[in-house]
Amino acid sequence: MSDINRDSLEVDVLFVGAGPASLAGALRLRQLINTHNEKSDNKLGEIQIAVIEKGREVGSHMISGAVMDPRPMQELMPDWIERGAPVESLVTEEDVSYLFKNRKIKFPIIPPPLKNHGKYVVSLNKLMRWLAPLVEAEDIMLLPEFPGTSLLYEGLSDESDKVIGVRTGDKGVGKDGEPKPNFEPGADIFAKVTVLGEGARGSLTKKHIEKLGLEGTNPQVYAVGVKEIWELPKGRVTPGFVMHTLGHPLPDDVFGGGFVYGMQNDLLDVGLVVGLDYHDPYTDPHRLFNEFKQHPVIAAMLEGGKMLHYGAKTIPEGGLLSQPKYYGNGFLIIGDSASFLNSQKLKGIHMAMKSGMLAAETIFEALLAERFDEAQLKSFKTKVEASYIQKELHEVRNFHQAFRNGRMLGLLESGFQVPTKGFGLFGNIHVEAGHENMQKLHVLQRLPKKAGEFLQAEAPKYDNQLTFEKTTDVYRSGTEHDEDQPSHLKVLDTNICVERCTHEYGNPCQYFCPAAVYEVVESNGGRQPKINFSNCVHCKTCDIMDPYQIIDWVTPEGGGGPNYINL
């Protein structure tokens, strides 16, 4: 359908993804323009700013822990609390514990990186839904159900490195790839500057980084967070309670930990973060999350409660050494897409917002200069390096990598990193992409008892009160996709799934996906992959952890995906 006539829209600045980085950036840019026009005779005139979002509305796909550092919010909007920002609570009580199978040891003091005094427990989903109309009131176009499917380059040529906008997705395409009666072609949105704020493993950002060779020193490494919101009997939840855990149920060689946050209205936020650089192909983050809830300490917290909502997302853990070049001809990259996240403090919202605001300052200067090339936009890097973002990232640049040889050595190495400002025992630590750490079954000495047999991990059991199977949790995520559309999960060679992956890795997609998207079923006397793409919660774990890198996550039809509430 390459010969389709498409509508086009011209704006000055286009943000991709309506998360904290883009919304803060768009609002800050409008503030700078308005202040300039009030004080200067050399007014900028009418500057069109647009934000496109693949979800059905702003906030639908937003999910985070979250304990938020309020600095950028206070800078952006000093009266944000007075204006009704939906914070749950200031942090009121903290607990850091090491979990064993049936008990815990509470740290006598809170490690400095995990001290959260003065920070807020928030639902990122609620915060973005609140911020969206304030952004829109500043004459900024918010365009939900507009997924970006490809970047547009100068001359509409893939040979160019100059970004001039984004093509958005078609609607009304059948699963056979043919237009349905309700077909609507996507639009081409042209912009002087395109700002990529798609979140972790953004589909446009991934391809753009590969095309231009913008990779960092290390490949990006990720974790996946799996979480639920529970409603408990009245009076059982302390708003502002923050608990972080190490240990059980994660094996020693798997990075990660658990969290429990107290919210308003008797809601408890409980989740588990699992590093996506593990060795065992049977590692199942959703299963581990259910085991976390079964720990006596966590189970006691949830007793008598009701699970309301579920979600999952990936987190960029690589930090400074995995950071791509985040500026160039006609583009900037912000937020999780550019690895602006402090993995030691478990915080990225403040960095995302601050990076968006610094991008806004860069774009404002470019508008004044009427230049949008790399030489002009390079000042974004200068601004980042002069901000607290760079200081934070520098001091934790080796944190995740420190755990490459297991938890205990990781705790030792990361402990030395604190007084040495991130240097630690070994200096900068270089690592492989997460999927390269996955080991084959024969290396783990997991061999079938008989020739021709297939190995499967033992199926977990769920009680549907404390623990839930993936499909039940997916229902609680509000995920919906029109099933009469092409799958947005592109498996480039399904023969590899059957002829190699089954025997070499045991088809790990059926385990690492937290939404039961991937199944391996018996068909015609053999095993075939089955993709339930309508279950997808858009976490992109499959794109990251597929050992052959043959799964390509692309955007589905606009409006598809989860509809997160309180997450």
C-alpha positions in Angstrom: 0.0 0.0 0.0 2.9 2.3 -0.7 1.0 4.4 -3.3 -1.7 5.6 -0.8 -2.5 9.3 -0.8 -1.9 10.5 2.8 -2.9 13.6 4.5 0.0 15.7 5.8 0.3 18.1 8.7 3.1 20.6 9.3 4.1 21.6 12.8 7.2 23.2 14.1 8.0 20.6 16.9 6.7 17.1 17.2 7.0 15.0 20.3 6.5 11.2 19.9 4.9 9.5 22.9 2.9 11.4 25.6 4.9 10.3 28.6 6.5 12.5 31.3 9.4 13.5 29.1 7.3 14.6 26.2 4.6 16.4 28.1 7.1 18.2 30.3 9.1 19.1 27.2 6.1 20.4 25.3 4.9 22.5 28.2 8.3 23.9 28.9 8.8 24.9 25.3 5.5 26.7 25.3 6.4 28.5 28.5 9.7 29.7 27.0 8.0 30.9 23.8 5.3 32.8 25.8 7.9 34.4 28.1 10.0 35.4 25.1 7.1 36.9 23.2 6.0 38.9 26.2 9.4 40.5 26.6 10.9 40.7 23.2 10.1 42.8 20.1 11.5 39.9 18.0 8.6 37.6 18.6 8.6 34.0 17.4 5.1 34.1 16.0 2.8 31.1 16.0 4.7 28.0 16.9 2.9 24.7 16.4 3.7 22.0 18.9 2.2 18.5 18.7 2.4 15.3 20.7 1.4 12.0 19.2 0.5 9.0 21.4 -0.3 5.4 20.4 -2.7 4.8 23.3 -6.4 5.4 23.2 -5.8 8.4 25.5 -2.9 10.1 27.3 -2.1 7.9 30.2 -3.5 4.6 28.9 0.0 3.1 28.5 1.6 4.9 31.4 3.0 2.6 34.2 5.7 3.1 36.8 6.5 2.2 40.4 6.5 5.0 41.4 8.3 7.1 44.0 8.9 10.4 42.3 11.7 13.0 42.9 9.6 16.2 42.6 12.4 18.6 41.5 11.5 18.9 37.8 7.8 19.1 38.6 8.5 22.0 41.0 10.6 23.7 38.3 8.0 23.2 35.6 5.0 24.2 37.7 5.8 25.5 41.2 2.2 25.3 42.3 1.6 21.7 41.0 0.4 20.4 44.4 -2.0 23.4 44.8 -3.3 22.8 41.3 -4.5 19.3 42.3 -1.7 17.0 41.1 -2.9 13.5 42.0 0.0 12.5 44.3 -0.7 9.6 46.7 1.4 10.8 49.6 4.8 12.1 50.6 6.9 9.1 51.7 6.1 8.5 55.3 7.7 5.2 56.2 10.5 3.2 54.6 11.6 -0.5 54.7 14.5 -2.2 52.9 14.6 -5.9 53.5 16.4 -9.0 52.3 13.9 -11.8 51.8 14.7 -15.5 52.4 12.2 -18.1 51.5 10.1 -17.8 54.6 11.5 -14.8 56.5 13.1 -11.4 56.1 15.9 -9.4 57.5 15.2 -5.7 57.6 18.2 -3.5 57.0 18.9 -1.5 60.2 19.5 1.6 58.2 18.1 2.6 54.8 20.9 2.6 52.2 21.5 6.2 51.0 20.5 5.5 47.4 17.1 4.2 48.6 16.3 7.0 51.0 13.1 8.7 49.8 12.5 11.4 52.3 10.8 14.4 50.5 9.7 12.3 47.6 6.2 11.4 46.6 4.4 8.1 45.9 2.5 8.6 42.7 0.6 6.7 40.0 2.3 7.8 36.8 -0.9 6.9 34.9 -2.9 9.3 37.0 -0.3 12.0 36.9 -0.1 12.0 33.1 -3.9 12.0 32.8 -3.9 15.1 35.1 -1.1 16.9 33.2 -2.5 16.3 29.7 -5.4 18.9 29.8 -3.0 21.4 31.3 -0.6 20.9 28.3 -3.5 21.0 25.9 -4.7 24.3 27.4 -1.4 25.9 26.3 -2.3 25.4 22.6 -0.4 22.2 22.3 -2.0 19.5 20.1 -2.3 16.1 21.8 -3.1 13.4 19.3 -4.0 10.0 20.9 -4.4 7.0 18.8 -1.6 8.2 16.5 1.1 5.6 16.6 4.3 6.5 14.8 5.2 3.8 12.3 8.3 5.2 10.7 10.5 8.3 10.8 10.5 10.5 7.7 13.9 11.5 6.4 14.8 14.4 4.1 13.8 13.8 0.6 11.8 10.8 1.9 15.0 8.9 1.4 16.4 6.3 3.7 19.8 7.5 2.7 19.4 10.8 4.5 20.2 11.3 8.2 18.0 14.3 8.6 14.7 13.6 10.3 11.8 15.7 9.0 8.8 14.1 10.8 6.8 10.9 11.4 4.4 8.7 9.4 1.5 7.6 11.6 -0.2 4.2 11.4 -3.0 3.3 9.1 -6.4 2.3 10.5 -8.7 -0.3 9.2 -6.2 -2.8 7.7 -7.3 -6.5 7.9 -5.2 -9.3 9.2 -4.6 -10.2 5.5 -2.9 -6.8 5.0 -5.8 -5.5 2.8 -7.8 -2.4 3.5 -11.2 -2.9 5.2 -14.3 -0.8 4.4 -13.3 1.6 7.3 -9.8 2.1 6.1 -8.1 5.4 7.0 -4.5 6.0 5.9 -2.1 7.4 8.4 -0.8 10.9 8.1 2.6 12.3 7.5 3.4 14.8 10.2 6.3 17.1 9.2 8.3 19.0 11.8 11.4 21.1 12.1 12.4 19.0 15.1 11.2 15.6 16.0 11.6 14.6 19.7 11.6 10.8 20.4 10.1 10.1 23.8 8.7 6.6 23.2 9.9 5.0 26.4 12.0 1.9 26.7 12.8 0.1 23.4 10.8 2.6 21.4 10.2 1.1 17.9 11.1 4.3 16.0 14.1 5.0 18.3 15.4 1.5 17.9 15.4 1.6 14.2 16.8 5.1 14.1 19.7 4.2 16.4 20.5 1.2 14.2 20.3 3.2 11.0 22.6 6.0 12.1 24.9 3.9 14.4 24.0 6.0 17.5 24.7 3.2 20.0 26.4 3.8 23.3 29.6 2.2 24.6 27.6 -0.7 26.0 24.4 -2.2 24.4 21.3 -1.2 26.4 20.3 -3.6 29.1 16.9 -3.8 30.5 14.7 -5.1 33.3 11.0 -5.8 33.3 8.7 -4.7 36.0 5.5 -6.7 36.7 3.0 -5.2 39.1 -0.6 -5.3 40.5 -2.7 -2.8 42.4 -4.6 -4.3 45.3 -7.5 -3.0 47.3 -7.3 -3.9 51.0 -9.8 -3.6 53.9 -10.2 -0.1 55.2 -7.3 1.1 57.4 -4.8 -1.5 56.4 -2.7 0.6 54.0 -0.5 3.5 55.2 -0.2 6.0 52.3 3.4 6.8 51.7 4.7 3.4 53.0 7.6 2.4 50.7 9.2 -1.1 50.9 12.0 -2.4 48.7 13.3 -6.0 48.8 16.3 -8.1 47.7 16.6 -11.8 47.5 13.7 -14.3 47.2 12.2 -15.3 44.8 15.0 -14.2 42.5 17.9 -16.7 41.9 21.3 -15.4 42.9 22.3 -14.7 39.2 19.1 -12.7 38.4 19.2 -9.0 39.0 16.2 -7.3 40.5 14.0 -6.9 43.6 10.5 -6.3 44.9 8.6 -3.2 45.9 5.4 -2.3 47.9 4.0 1.2 47.9 1.1 2.5 50.0 -1.4 4.6 48.1 -4.6 6.5 48.9 -8.0 4.8 49.2 -6.7 1.6 50.7 -4.7 0.7 47.6 -1.4 -1.1 47.7 1.0 -1.2 44.8 3.0 -4.4 44.7 5.6 -5.4 42.1 8.8 -7.2 41.1 11.6 -6.1 38.8 13.5 -8.8 37.0 16.7 -8.1 35.0 16.5 -9.1 31.4 20.1 -10.5 31.3 19.5 -13.8 33.0 20.9 -17.2 32.0 18.1 -19.6 32.4 15.7 -19.6 29.4 12.9 -20.8 31.6 13.0 -17.6 33.7 9.4 -16.3 33.9 9.1 -12.8 35.4 5.3 -13.3 35.9 5.8 -16.6 37.7 8.5 -15.0 39.9 6.1 -12.2 40.7 3.5 -14.6 41.9 6.2 -16.3 44.1 7.1 -12.9 45.5 3.4 -12.4 46.6 3.5 -15.9 48.3 6.3 -14.9 50.6 4.8 -14.8 54.1 5.6 -11.1 54.6 4.0 -10.0 51.3 1.1 -12.5 51.6 0.2 -11.1 55.0 0.1 -7.6 53.5 -2.3 -8.8 50.8 -4.5 -11.0 53.0 -8.2 -10.1 52.6 -7.5 -7.9 49.6 -8.7 -7.9 46.0 -6.5 -7.5 43.0 -7.8 -4.7 40.8 -5.2 -3.9 38.1 -2.2 -5.4 36.4 0.6 -4.2 34.1 4.2 -4.7 33.0 6.8 -2.5 31.4 10.5 -2.7 30.6 13.1 -0.4 32.2 16.4 0.8 30.6 19.0 -0.2 33.1 22.2 0.5 31.2 22.6 4.1 32.2 25.4 6.4 31.0 27.4 3.6 29.3 24.4 2.4 27.3 23.3 5.9 26.3 22.9 6.5 22.6 23.8 9.7 20.9 20.6 11.6 21.6 20.8 14.5 19.2 21.3 14.9 15.4 19.9 16.5 12.3 16.3 17.3 13.1 15.9 15.1 16.1 16.4 14.7 19.8 15.9 11.6 22.0 14.6 12.0 25.6 13.5 10.0 28.6 13.7 6.2 28.8 14.4 6.2 25.0 17.8 7.9 25.8 18.5 5.8 28.9 17.8 8.7 31.3 17.1 6.5 34.3 18.9 6.0 37.7 18.9 2.2 38.1 20.4 2.4 41.6 17.7 4.7 43.0 14.9 3.0 40.9 13.9 6.4 39.5 13.4 7.7 36.0 10.4 10.0 36.0 12.4 13.0 37.2 15.1 12.3 34.7 12.6 11.9 31.9 10.9 15.2 32.7 14.2 17.1 33.1 15.5 15.7 29.8 12.3 16.9 28.1 12.7 20.3 29.6 16.3 20.6 28.6 15.3 19.5 25.1 12.7 22.3 25.1 15.4 24.8 25.9 17.5 23.5 23.1 14.6 23.7 20.6 13.7 27.2 21.8 17.2 28.3 20.9 17.0 26.6 17.6 13.7 28.4 16.8 15.4 31.7 17.5 18.4 30.8 15.3 16.1 29.2 12.7 18.6 26.3 12.5 17.7 22.6 13.3 20.9 20.8 12.2 23.1 18.7 14.4 25.5 21.5 15.1 22.6 23.6 16.6 20.9 20.8 18.5 24.2 19.5 20.0 23.7 22.0 22.8 21.2 19.5 24.2 24.2 17.4 25.3 25.9 20.4 26.8 22.7 21.2 28.8 22.4 17.6 30.0 26.0 17.5 31.1 25.6 20.6 33.1 22.5 19.3 34.9 21.9 16.9 37.8 21.0 14.3 35.3 24.6 13.8 34.3 25.9 13.8 37.9 23.4 11.1 38.9 24.0 9.0 35.8 27.8 9.2 36.2 27.7 8.1 39.8 25.6 5.0 38.9 27.2 4.2 35.5 28.3 0.8 36.5 25.5 -0.2 38.9 23.5 -2.7 37.0 26.7 -4.2 35.4 28.1 -4.8 38.9 25.6 -7.7 39.3 26.8 -9.6 36.2 28.4 -12.3 38.4 25.6 -12.7 40.9 23.9 -10.8 43.7 26.6 -11.1 46.4 29.5 -9.9 44.3 27.2 -7.3 42.9 26.4 -5.9 46.3 30.1 -5.9 47.1 31.0 -4.1 43.9 28.1 -1.6 44.1 29.1 -0.8 47.7 32.6 0.2 46.5 30.9 2.4 43.8 29.3 4.7 46.4 32.5 6.3 47.8 34.3 6.2 44.4 31.5 8.0 42.5 30.6 5.0 40.4 34.2 3.8 39.6 34.0 0.8 42.0 36.7 -1.9 41.9 37.0 -2.3 38.2 36.2 1.0 36.5 33.8 1.0 33.6 32.3 -2.4 33.2 31.4 -3.6 29.7 28.6 -6.1 29.2 26.7 -7.8 26.4 23.1 -7.3 25.3 20.8 -9.1 27.7 19.7 -11.8 25.3 23.3 -12.8 24.7 23.5 -14.0 28.3 20.7 -16.6 27.8 22.3 -20.1 27.8 21.2 -23.1 25.8 19.6 -26.0 27.5 22.5 -28.4 26.9 24.8 -25.9 28.6 22.5 -26.0 31.6 22.5 -29.8 31.3 18.8 -29.9 30.6 18.4 -32.8 28.2 15.3 -34.8 27.3 15.1 -38.3 28.6 14.2 -39.6 25.2 15.2 -38.6 21.7 12.5 -36.4 20.2 11.0 -35.3 23.5 10.6 -31.6 24.2 11.5 -30.0 27.5 9.0 -27.7 29.2 9.2 -25.9 32.5 6.8 -27.2 35.1 3.5 -25.3 34.8 2.9 -23.2 37.9 -0.3 -23.5 39.9 -2.5 -20.5 40.8 -5.2 -20.1 43.4 -6.9 -17.0 41.8 -6.9 -15.3 45.2 -3.3 -14.4 45.7 -1.8 -15.7 42.6 -3.2 -15.4 39.0 -2.4 -16.9 35.7 -1.2 -14.6 32.9 -4.5 -14.4 31.1 -6.3 -13.3 34.2 -3.8 -10.6 34.8 -4.0 -9.5 31.2 -7.7 -9.0 31.6 -7.0 -6.7 34.6 -4.7 -4.6 32.4 -7.6 -3.5 30.2 -5.7 -4.6 27.1 -7.6 -4.6 23.8 -6.6 -4.9 20.2 -8.8 -5.3 17.1 -8.0 -8.9 16.2 -8.7 -8.3 12.5 -5.4 -6.5 11.9 -1.9 -7.7 11.1 0.0 -8.8 14.1 2.3 -6.1 15.5 4.7 -8.8 16.6 6.7 -9.6 13.6 8.5 -13.0 13.8 10.9 -12.8 10.9 11.6 -16.5 10.6 9.2 -18.9 12.3 11.2 -21.9 11.1 13.9 -20.9 13.6 11.2 -21.1 16.4 10.5 -24.7 15.5 13.7 -26.1 14.1 16.2 -24.5 16.5 14.7 -22.6 19.4 12.6 -25.6 20.6 15.7 -27.7 21.1 18.3 -25.0 21.9 16.3 -22.8 24.3 13.0 -24.5 24.9 11.0 -21.6 23.3 11.7 -19.0 26.1 9.1 -16.5 24.6 6.4 -18.5 26.3 8.1 -17.7 29.7 9.5 -14.2 29.4 6.4 -12.7 28.1 4.3 -11.5 31.0 1.0 -11.5 29.0 0.7 -15.0 27.5 1.2 -13.6 24.0 3.4 -16.5 22.9 2.4 -20.2 23.0 4.0 -23.3 21.4 1.2 -25.7 20.3 1.1 -29.1 18.7 0.2 -28.9 15.1 0.4 -31.4 12.3 2.6 -33.7 14.4 5.0 -30.9 15.3 5.3 -27.8 17.4 4.3 -24.4 16.0 4.4 -20.9 17.5 1.1 -19.3 18.2 1.0 -15.5 18.7 -1.9 -14.1 20.7 -1.1 -10.5 19.9 -4.3 -9.2 21.3 -2.9 -10.0 24.8 0.1 -7.7 24.4 0.6 -5.1 27.1 3.3 -3.3 25.1 6.2 -4.1 27.4 8.5 -5.2 24.6 10.2 -7.9 26.6 10.0 -10.2 23.5 11.9 -7.7 21.3 14.6 -7.5 24.0 15.0 -11.1 25.1 14.4 -13.2 22.0 17.8 -15.0 21.7 17.8 -14.9 17.9 16.5 -11.3 17.7 13.9 -12.3 15.1 11.0 -10.7 17.0 10.3 -7.1 15.9 7.8 -5.2 18.0 6.1 -2.5 15.9 3.1 -0.3 16.8 -0.4 -1.8 16.3 -3.4 0.1 15.1 -3.9 3.3 17.1 -5.7 2.9 20.4 -4.8 -0.7 20.9 -3.0 -2.0 24.0 -3.5 -1.6 27.7 -5.8 0.8 29.4 -3.9 1.3 32.7 -5.6 2.6 35.8 -3.8 3.6 39.0 -0.6 2.0 37.6 
